[in-house]
Amino acid sequence: MPADQPEWITSAQQALGRRIRDARVYANLTQEQLAARAEIDRSTIQRIEGGKTDAKFSHLLRVADALNVNVRDLLR
């Protein structure tokens, strides 16, 4: 994540990560289980949940599908 990134983007990434983590915990899944269901690396899930990366839209779609939620709910 670039150091010169505006704070509002960083805040939005962190909020997205919290929503994904909350949905994962509600679904009673570990990061590893979610990663397997979404067919992406666990380290990617970890970085997204931590707000440490710009999540690819394809990853968000896979995560939403794996959690059985609408991607719109993750982005709210």
Secondary structure by P-SEA (a helix, b strand, c coil): ccccccaaaaaaaaaaaaaaaaaaaaacccaaaaaaaacccaaaaaaaaaccccccaaaaaaaaaaaccccccccc
